[in-house]
Amino acid sequence: MGVLRRVAAGVSCAAVLAAPPLGACGDKFLVGTRGTLIYRSAVGASAAAVLIYGRSGSAIASLVVNQDPVDVLRKEGYRASVASGADVLRRDLAQEPWDLVLADVADAPTVPVDATHATAPSVLPVLLRPTAVALADARRRFTLALKGPLKNQAFLDAIGDALEQRDKAIDRAIKAGRPR
C-alpha cells in the first residue's frame, strides 16, 4: 500500500511540474465559467457635488444600510457635504455650486433653489419605508424620489440617475434659452 501511495504522489507532482507556467498572480484564478459583475461607475463623479440636507432625526441619516451616506459618496468620488440646518443650507447653496440636494421629503419643498437658472441644483427627496401612496405622491410632486433604506450600490445608482436626469434638464433649458 505504501508503494502505491508514493507512486500516486509522484504522478501528481509530475503533473504539476509538467503543467505550463502560470502567468501573473491573477491569471491562475481566472475561471471562464464564472459570471462577471458589472457595476456602473459614477460618470463624472469627481465633478458632481451633492449636498445632504438633514436635520437631526431626519430620514437622511438612515438612508444607506449601516453606513454614512456622505462616506459612501466620497468613496465613489463625489464631493459631498452635510447641511444640518436651514441657515447652513442657505449659506452652502449661496457659497458653492451644487448639482444635487438630498432632503427629507418633508423638507424638500423648503430647499431654496433658484429654478430660473438652468444650472440650479436638483432636489431629490428621501423617504424611508414609505407607503405606496406616499411614494406615488412624492414622485408626482418631484419627478424622482429616493426610497430607502438602500444598499451602497443602489444608493449610488439612484444618485447617478438623478444627476443624469439633471444633465438632460440642463441641456433642454439651454436649448430653450434659459440663463445659466
N, C-alpha and C positions, 0 to 999 in steps of 0.2 A: 504494500500500500504506500509506503514511504517513497519508493522509486516513482510510482505513478504521480504522486504529488509534485515531485521535483521536475518531472518531465512536463507536466501541465504548467508549472510555474515558469519553466524555461521557454515554453512555447509562447506564453502570453508576454513575456519580456521580449522575446524575439519579434513578436508582432508590433510591440510598442516601438522598438528600436528601428524596425523596418518601415514604420509609417513615415510619410512625408513630413518635413519640418513644419511646425505650426508657425504662423506669422506673428503678428503683433498680439499683444495681450487680449484685446477684444475679439480677435478673429476666431479663436478657438471656442468661444461661447456663442458664436453666431449660429442660430438654428433657423433654417429656411422655412420650417413649417409653422413657426410661431407668428402671430399677428403683430403688426406694428401699431403702436399707439401714436396717434397724430393729435397734437394739440395746436389750437390756433394761437399764434403768438400775438401779443399786443402790438398791432401795427402802429408805429409812431408813438409808442407808449412813453418814450423819453420826452416827447414834446407835449404830451397831454397832461393837463393839470386838473386834479379832482379835489374839490373842497367838500368836506363832510361836515354838514351842519347837524350837530347832535347835542341837544340839551341833556342834562343828566337824567337818566331814566328813559331816554327815548329808544326807539327800536334799532337805531343805528349800531349801538354797542353790541347787539346780539346778532348782527346780520350774517357774519361769516362764522360757521361752526368752529368753536374752540380757538378762534384767532381774532386778532385785532384787524379790522378792515384796512386801516392805514398801513400796517406792516405788510399785508398781502399786496396792496397796490404798489408800495415802494419796492418790494422784492421783484415785481414784474417790470419795474422801470417807470412807473407813473410818478409824477410829482404830486404827492398827497399831503393834505393838511386838515386839521380839525378846527372848526369854529364852534366854541362851546356855548355861545350866547348870541342874541340878536345884535348887540353892539359890535362884537368881534366879527360876526358875519358881514355886517355893513362895512366895517373897516377893511376886512380882507378883500371883499368884492371891489372896493374903491381903489385899493393899492395895487392889485395884481390882476392880470387877465386869467380867467378860469374857463376851462372847457366844459366842466360838468360840476353840478352841485347835487350831492345826495342829501336828502332831507326826509324826515319822518313825514308820512302822508298828511298829518295834521299841521305840520309846519311848512310844507311845500308851497301853499298859496301865498305865504307871507315872505318868501325869499325875494328880496328886492333886485330883480334883474331888469335891465333896460331892453325891452322887447323890440324897440325901434331899431336897434343896431343888429346887423346880421351876425356879428360875432359874439353876441351876448351868450353867457353860459346857459346850457340846457339844465333844467331841473328834473331830477329823477327821484320820484317819491318812493319811499321804502315802506313796505307793510310786512309785519311779522305775523305769520299764521292767520291770514285774513279769511273771512268768509268769501264765498263765491260772489256774493252781491257787492261786498266792499271792494274786492279786486276789480270787478267789472266797472264799478263806479270810478275807481282811480284811473283805470285805463281809458275810460271815456273822457275824463277831465284832463289827463296829462299825456295821452297817446301811449307812453311807456310807463310801466310801474314795476318795481322790483319786489318780488315776493320772497321772503326769507323765512327761516334761515337757509343759507346756501353753503355748499362746499366751495373751496377755493376756486376751482376751475369754472364752475357755474357762475360764481360771482364775477370773475374776470371776463367771461364770455358776455355777461349782461352789460358790463361796463363797456366792452368793445362794441356791442350792438348799439348802445346809446350814443357812443362817440361817432360811429358810422352814420347813424341817423342825423346827428347834429351836422356832420360834414355835408351830407346831402341837402339839408335845410339851408346851410350857408351858401352852397352853390346855387340853389334856387333863388335865394334872396339877392344874391349878387346879380344874377341874370335879370331879376325884376327891378334892379336899380336901387335897392335899399342901401343906406350908408353902412360902412363897416364900423 
